[in-house]
Amino acid sequence: MPFVLHLLGLAVFAQGTSEFMLSGLLPDIARDLHISLSAAGSLTSVFAVGMVIGAPLLAMLSMRWSRRRALLAFLVAFLLVHVLGAVTTHYGVLLATRFVAALANAGFLAVALATATAMVAPDAKGRATSVLLGGTTLACVAGVPAGALLGQLWGWRSAFWAVALMSLPAVLGILRSVPADGAGQSADAAPGPGTRGELRALRSPRLVVTLLLGALVNGATFCAFTYLAPLVTDVTGVGAGWVPAVLALFGLGSFVGVGLGGRLADTRPVPLLVAGGAALLLGWTALALTAGNPVAALVLVFVQGALSFAVGSTLVSQVLYAAAGAPTLGGGFATAALNVGAAIGPWCGGAALTAGLGFRSPLWVSALLTALALVLAGVAHGARRRTVRHGAPSAQDAPA
């Protein structure tokens, strides 16, 4: 893999840390800015909204630029709004910086996915994707706990400064290593399809199904992950001091899963998705049933982290394969789909808790979302077989 991809992965690590670190900083932010905890929580919600809106919109707008220019614009904007967030004393300004940061994050990730796949061989999209998404999983393992520690030692603003500083090496790497005229494409490469061409390519039923599967699987992942803390304290029975370790264990599993997915996504994606999807369903069910046993719960937290991100990262790479005619917008819609899942999953889990179904209920919701993904995949496969019997379709038009 080209070294610049690892620098892009560092930027994604900084962005993932920014997205998730507020969970450990909200009480300090609320006290410092003299706002309620629920108002501070809106900083997380507005980031999620910005990611969903920004991914396809900014991917489309960036098509007028070279990929290097787009990457630099998004990353520098992300860096600067974190500096502004670190120094502001006004809640409204901080809220606005979170929204702009999310827009920049979404645009950067969409273009970075297109850049990464353009800089490797056509059959290595899965490995290139895993390098970028590995930054997100590392944010769960190291970035979020480190942000919480910085907040405890030097205040919540220090975590914002740290995110800005982590973005600097990627800025320099993009300036030095990403070509200005094609983000890694050869000089004689065919020109891109343009906005209209990419929009036409996005009509592929295979692509639509893969995006829906990505949203469902990511929804299941973040439904369970969001409510792991009350599960392990109130059901498993471990002390509150164990919560960061359990969250890091899930993150470590996700890092392993992304690595596994990157190795298999280019060569055996279908077996990985079928076996991994079935194992995910069994795993969420098993965790819901055995959450009261500390050993079983800890093992399954690691396993589910690995399975979730192995399947999820493979689905992202399959979006990029299915969207070969829309390399930039494909990355944008993949980013949007993942964030739709990341928003809907926790909401569904919260609704189950509000209904009084207990702290195991988010795990059952995750199992249900995974089951829906498997049913959708089965229906799409059946539709494809029927279409083949009545006349072979092109690979672009065939559902997944």
C-alpha positions as CSV (number, residue, x, y, z in Angstrom):
1,M,0.0,0.0,0.0
2,P,1.3,3.5,-0.8
3,F,2.6,5.3,2.3
4,V,0.3,8.3,1.6
5,L,-2.7,6.0,2.3
6,H,-1.4,5.5,5.9
7,L,-1.3,9.3,6.2
8,L,-4.9,9.5,5.0
9,G,-5.6,6.8,7.6
10,L,-4.1,9.1,10.3
11,A,-6.4,11.9,9.2
12,V,-9.4,9.5,9.5
13,F,-8.1,8.5,12.9
14,A,-8.1,12.2,14.0
15,Q,-11.6,12.6,12.5
16,G,-12.9,9.4,14.2
17,T,-11.5,10.6,17.5
18,S,-13.2,13.9,17.1
19,E,-16.5,12.2,16.3
20,F,-16.5,9.8,19.3
21,M,-14.5,11.7,22.0
22,L,-17.3,13.9,23.1
23,S,-18.9,11.0,25.0
24,G,-16.2,11.5,27.7
25,L,-16.1,15.3,27.5
26,L,-19.7,16.4,27.6
27,P,-20.0,17.0,31.4
28,D,-16.9,19.2,31.4
29,I,-18.1,21.1,28.3
30,A,-21.5,21.6,30.0
31,R,-19.9,23.0,33.1
32,D,-17.4,25.2,31.3
33,L,-19.9,26.8,28.9
34,H,-22.7,26.9,31.6
35,I,-25.2,24.9,29.5
36,S,-27.3,21.8,30.3
37,L,-26.0,18.3,29.6
38,S,-28.7,17.7,27.0
39,A,-27.5,20.9,25.2
40,A,-24.0,19.6,25.3
41,G,-25.3,16.3,23.9
42,S,-26.6,18.2,20.8
43,L,-22.9,18.6,19.9
44,T,-22.9,14.9,19.1
45,S,-26.3,15.0,17.3
46,V,-25.3,17.9,15.0
47,F,-22.1,16.1,14.0
48,A,-24.1,13.0,12.9
49,V,-26.5,15.2,10.9
50,G,-23.5,16.9,9.2
51,M,-21.9,13.6,8.3
52,V,-25.1,12.3,6.6
53,I,-25.8,15.6,4.7
54,G,-22.2,16.3,3.9
55,A,-21.0,13.0,2.4
56,P,-23.0,13.0,-0.8
57,L,-23.3,16.8,-1.1
58,L,-19.6,17.7,-0.7
59,A,-18.5,14.7,-2.7
60,M,-20.6,16.1,-5.6
61,L,-19.2,19.6,-5.1
62,S,-15.6,18.4,-4.9
63,M,-15.8,16.8,-8.3
64,R,-14.9,20.2,-9.9
65,W,-11.6,20.0,-8.1
66,S,-8.6,17.7,-8.3
67,R,-8.6,15.2,-5.5
68,R,-5.5,16.7,-3.8
69,R,-7.2,20.1,-3.7
70,A,-10.4,18.6,-2.3
71,L,-8.5,16.6,0.3
72,L,-6.6,19.6,1.4
73,A,-9.6,21.9,1.5
74,F,-11.6,19.5,3.7
75,L,-8.7,18.6,6.0
76,V,-7.6,22.2,6.5
77,A,-11.2,23.2,7.2
78,F,-11.5,20.4,9.7
79,L,-8.3,21.4,11.4
80,L,-9.2,25.1,11.6
81,V,-12.7,24.6,13.1
82,H,-11.1,22.5,15.8
83,V,-8.8,25.3,16.6
84,L,-11.8,27.6,16.8
85,G,-13.7,25.1,18.9
86,A,-10.8,24.9,21.3
87,V,-10.7,28.7,22.0
88,T,-14.4,29.7,21.8
89,T,-16.3,30.5,24.9
90,H,-19.7,30.5,23.2
91,Y,-21.9,27.4,22.9
92,G,-23.4,28.6,19.5
93,V,-20.0,28.9,18.0
94,L,-18.9,25.5,19.3
95,L,-22.2,24.0,17.9
96,A,-21.5,25.5,14.5
97,T,-17.9,24.2,14.5
98,R,-19.2,20.7,15.1
99,F,-21.5,20.9,12.1
100,V,-18.7,22.3,9.8
101,A,-16.3,19.7,11.2
102,A,-18.7,16.9,10.3
103,L,-19.2,18.3,6.8
104,A,-15.5,18.5,6.3
105,N,-15.0,15.0,7.7
106,A,-17.7,13.6,5.4
107,G,-16.3,15.3,2.3
108,F,-12.7,14.2,3.2
109,L,-13.7,10.5,3.7
110,A,-15.6,10.4,0.5
111,V,-12.7,11.8,-1.5
112,A,-10.2,9.8,0.4
113,L,-12.0,6.5,-0.4
114,A,-11.9,7.5,-4.1
115,T,-8.3,8.5,-3.9
116,A,-7.2,5.3,-2.1
117,T,-8.8,3.0,-4.6
118,A,-7.3,5.1,-7.5
119,M,-3.8,4.6,-6.1
120,V,-3.9,0.8,-6.0
121,A,-4.5,-2.0,-8.4
122,P,-8.2,-2.4,-9.5
123,D,-8.5,-5.7,-7.5
124,A,-7.1,-4.1,-4.2
125,K,-10.0,-1.9,-3.2
126,G,-10.7,-3.9,-0.1
127,R,-7.2,-3.5,1.3
128,A,-7.1,0.2,0.5
129,T,-10.4,0.6,2.2
130,S,-9.2,-1.2,5.3
131,V,-6.3,1.1,5.7
132,L,-8.6,4.1,5.9
133,L,-11.3,2.5,8.1
134,G,-8.5,1.2,10.3
135,G,-8.2,4.8,11.4
136,T,-11.8,4.8,12.6
137,T,-11.3,1.6,14.6
138,L,-8.0,2.9,16.1
139,A,-10.0,5.9,17.2
140,C,-12.3,3.6,19.3
141,V,-9.3,1.7,20.7
142,A,-6.9,4.6,21.5
143,G,-8.3,8.0,20.3
144,V,-11.4,8.1,22.5
145,P,-9.7,7.0,25.7
146,A,-6.8,9.4,25.1
147,G,-9.3,12.2,24.5
148,A,-11.0,11.5,27.8
149,L,-7.6,11.4,29.6
150,L,-6.6,14.7,28.1
151,G,-9.9,16.2,29.2
152,Q,-9.2,15.0,32.7
153,L,-5.7,16.3,32.8
154,W,-5.9,19.6,31.0
155,G,-9.5,20.2,30.2
156,W,-11.8,19.4,27.3
157,R,-10.2,22.0,25.0
158,S,-6.9,20.1,25.0
159,A,-8.6,17.2,23.2
160,F,-9.7,19.6,20.4
161,W,-6.1,20.9,20.1
162,A,-4.8,17.3,19.9
163,V,-7.2,16.5,17.0
164,A,-6.0,19.6,15.2
165,L,-2.3,18.7,15.7
166,M,-2.9,15.1,14.5
167,S,-4.3,16.4,11.2
168,L,-1.1,18.3,10.3
169,P,1.0,15.3,9.2
170,A,-1.7,14.3,6.8
171,V,-1.9,17.8,5.3
172,L,1.9,17.6,4.6
173,G,1.5,14.1,3.2
174,I,-1.2,15.1,0.8
175,L,0.8,18.1,-0.4
176,R,3.8,15.9,-1.0
177,S,2.4,12.6,-2.2
178,V,-1.0,13.1,-3.9
179,P,-0.7,14.2,-7.5
180,A,-2.5,17.4,-8.3
181,D,-4.0,16.2,-11.5
182,G,-5.6,12.9,-10.6
183,A,-4.9,11.7,-7.1
184,G,-2.8,8.7,-8.1
185,Q,-4.1,8.0,-11.6
186,S,-1.7,7.8,-14.4
187,A,-1.3,10.7,-16.7
188,D,-3.0,8.8,-19.6
189,A,-5.9,7.6,-17.5
190,A,-9.4,8.2,-19.0
191,P,-11.2,11.3,-17.7
192,G,-13.8,10.8,-15.1
193,P,-17.4,10.4,-15.9
194,G,-18.5,13.7,-14.5
195,T,-21.4,14.5,-12.2
196,R,-24.1,13.3,-14.5
197,G,-22.3,10.1,-15.4
198,E,-21.6,9.3,-11.7
199,L,-25.3,9.9,-10.8
200,R,-26.4,7.6,-13.6
201,A,-24.0,4.9,-12.3
202,L,-25.5,5.2,-8.8
203,R,-28.8,3.8,-10.2
204,S,-27.4,0.3,-10.1
205,P,-29.6,-2.0,-8.0
206,R,-26.6,-3.9,-6.8
207,L,-25.2,-0.6,-5.4
208,V,-28.5,0.4,-3.7
209,V,-28.8,-3.0,-2.0
210,T,-25.2,-2.9,-0.8
211,L,-25.7,0.6,0.7
212,L,-28.8,-0.6,2.5
213,L,-26.9,-3.6,3.9
214,G,-24.1,-1.3,5.1
215,A,-26.6,1.0,6.9
216,L,-28.3,-2.0,8.6
217,V,-25.1,-3.6,9.7
218,N,-23.6,-0.3,11.0
219,G,-26.9,0.4,12.7
220,A,-26.6,-2.9,14.5
221,T,-23.0,-2.2,15.4
222,F,-23.6,1.2,16.9
223,C,-26.9,0.3,18.6
224,A,-25.0,-2.3,20.7
225,F,-21.8,-0.2,21.1
226,T,-23.7,2.9,22.3
227,Y,-25.3,1.0,25.2
228,L,-22.4,-1.3,26.2
229,A,-21.7,0.8,29.3
230,P,-25.0,0.2,31.1
231,L,-25.1,-3.4,29.9
232,V,-21.7,-4.3,31.5
233,T,-22.4,-2.4,34.7
234,D,-26.1,-3.4,35.3
235,V,-26.3,-6.8,33.6
236,T,-22.8,-8.2,33.5
237,G,-22.1,-6.8,36.9
238,V,-18.6,-5.4,36.5
239,G,-17.6,-2.1,38.1
240,A,-17.9,1.2,36.3
241,G,-14.1,1.3,36.2
242,W,-14.1,-1.5,33.7
243,V,-16.3,0.4,31.2
244,P,-13.3,2.0,29.3
245,A,-11.6,-1.4,29.1
246,V,-14.7,-3.0,27.7
247,L,-15.2,-0.2,25.1
248,A,-11.5,-0.6,24.2
249,L,-11.9,-4.3,23.9
250,F,-14.7,-3.8,21.3
251,G,-12.5,-1.3,19.5
252,L,-9.6,-3.8,19.5
253,G,-11.9,-6.4,18.0
254,S,-13.0,-3.9,15.3
255,F,-9.4,-3.2,14.4
256,V,-8.8,-6.9,14.0
257,G,-12.0,-7.2,11.9
258,V,-11.0,-4.4,9.6
259,G,-7.6,-6.1,9.0
260,L,-9.4,-9.4,8.3
261,G,-11.9,-7.8,6.0
262,G,-9.1,-6.1,4.1
263,R,-7.4,-9.4,3.4
264,L,-10.5,-11.2,2.2
265,A,-12.7,-8.4,0.7
266,D,-10.9,-8.4,-2.6
267,T,-10.7,-12.2,-3.1
268,R,-13.6,-13.8,-1.2
269,P,-16.2,-11.1,-0.4
270,V,-19.3,-13.3,-0.7
271,P,-18.2,-16.1,1.7
272,L,-17.0,-13.4,4.1
273,L,-20.3,-11.5,4.0
274,V,-22.5,-14.7,4.2
275,A,-20.6,-16.4,7.0
276,G,-19.9,-13.1,8.8
277,G,-23.5,-12.0,8.6
278,A,-24.8,-15.2,10.0
279,A,-22.1,-15.2,12.7
280,L,-23.1,-11.6,13.6
281,L,-26.7,-12.6,14.1
282,L,-25.7,-15.6,16.3
283,G,-23.3,-13.4,18.2
284,W,-25.7,-10.6,19.1
285,T,-28.2,-13.3,20.1
286,A,-25.6,-15.1,22.2
287,L,-24.5,-11.8,23.9
288,A,-28.0,-10.9,24.8
289,L,-28.6,-14.3,26.4
290,T,-25.2,-14.6,28.2
291,A,-24.6,-10.9,29.1
292,G,-24.9,-11.8,32.8
293,N,-21.7,-14.0,32.6
294,P,-18.6,-11.7,32.7
295,V,-16.3,-14.1,30.8
296,A,-18.8,-14.8,28.0
297,A,-19.7,-11.2,27.7
298,L,-16.1,-10.0,27.4
299,V,-15.3,-12.7,24.8
300,L,-18.4,-11.8,22.8
301,V,-17.7,-8.1,22.9
302,F,-14.4,-8.7,21.3
303,V,-15.8,-11.1,18.7
304,Q,-18.7,-8.9,17.8
305,G,-16.4,-5.9,17.3
306,A,-14.3,-8.0,14.9
307,L,-17.3,-9.4,13.0
308,S,-19.1,-6.1,12.8
309,F,-16.2,-4.3,11.2
310,A,-15.1,-7.2,9.0
311,V,-18.5,-7.3,7.5
312,G,-19.0,-3.5,7.5
313,S,-15.6,-2.7,5.9
314,T,-16.2,-5.4,3.2
315,L,-19.6,-3.8,2.4
316,V,-17.8,-0.5,1.9
317,S,-15.3,-2.0,-0.5
318,Q,-18.2,-3.7,-2.3
319,V,-19.9,-0.3,-2.7
320,L,-16.7,1.0,-4.3
321,Y,-16.6,-2.0,-6.7
322,A,-20.3,-1.6,-7.5
323,A,-19.8,2.1,-8.1
324,A,-16.8,1.8,-10.4
325,G,-18.5,4.3,-12.7
326,A,-19.0,6.7,-9.8
327,P,-15.7,6.6,-7.8
328,T,-16.3,9.9,-5.9
329,L,-20.0,9.8,-5.3
330,G,-19.8,6.1,-4.5
331,G,-17.5,7.0,-1.6
332,G,-19.9,9.8,-0.5
333,F,-22.9,7.6,-0.5
334,A,-21.0,4.8,1.4
335,T,-20.1,7.4,4.0
336,A,-23.7,8.6,4.2
337,A,-25.0,5.0,4.5
338,L,-22.7,4.2,7.4
339,N,-23.7,7.3,9.2
340,V,-27.4,6.8,8.7
341,G,-26.9,3.4,10.4
342,A,-24.8,5.0,13.1
343,A,-27.7,7.5,13.8
344,I,-30.7,5.1,13.5
345,G,-29.2,2.2,15.4
346,P,-28.7,4.0,18.7
347,W,-32.1,5.7,18.3
348,C,-33.7,2.3,18.0
349,G,-31.8,1.0,21.0
350,G,-32.8,4.0,23.0
351,A,-36.4,3.5,22.1
352,A,-36.2,-0.1,23.4
353,L,-34.8,1.2,26.6
354,T,-37.4,3.9,26.9
355,A,-40.1,1.2,26.5
356,G,-38.7,-0.5,29.6
357,L,-37.4,-3.6,27.8
358,G,-34.1,-3.6,29.8
359,F,-30.5,-3.2,29.2
360,R,-30.3,-6.3,27.0
361,S,-32.8,-4.9,24.6
362,P,-30.3,-3.0,22.4
363,L,-28.6,-6.3,21.7
364,W,-31.9,-7.8,20.5
365,V,-32.4,-4.7,18.3
366,S,-28.9,-5.3,16.9
367,A,-29.9,-8.9,16.2
368,L,-33.1,-7.7,14.5
369,L,-31.2,-5.2,12.3
370,T,-28.7,-7.9,11.3
371,A,-31.6,-10.3,10.5
372,L,-33.2,-7.7,8.3
373,A,-29.8,-7.3,6.5
374,L,-29.7,-11.1,5.9
375,V,-33.3,-11.2,4.6
376,L,-32.6,-8.3,2.3
377,A,-29.5,-10.0,0.9
378,G,-31.4,-13.2,0.4
379,V,-34.2,-11.4,-1.4
380,A,-31.7,-9.6,-3.6
381,H,-29.9,-12.9,-4.4
382,G,-33.2,-14.5,-5.4
383,A,-34.1,-11.5,-7.6
384,R,-30.8,-11.8,-9.3
385,R,-31.2,-15.5,-10.0
386,R,-34.7,-14.9,-11.5
387,T,-33.3,-12.2,-13.7
388,V,-30.4,-14.4,-14.9
389,R,-32.9,-17.1,-15.8
390,H,-34.8,-14.6,-18.0
391,G,-31.8,-13.1,-19.6
392,A,-28.3,-12.5,-18.3
393,P,-27.9,-8.9,-17.0
394,S,-24.8,-6.9,-16.9
395,A,-22.7,-6.9,-13.8
396,Q,-23.6,-3.2,-13.2
397,D,-27.3,-3.9,-13.2
398,A,-27.4,-7.1,-11.2
399,P,-28.5,-6.9,-7.6
400,A,-26.0,-8.0,-5.0
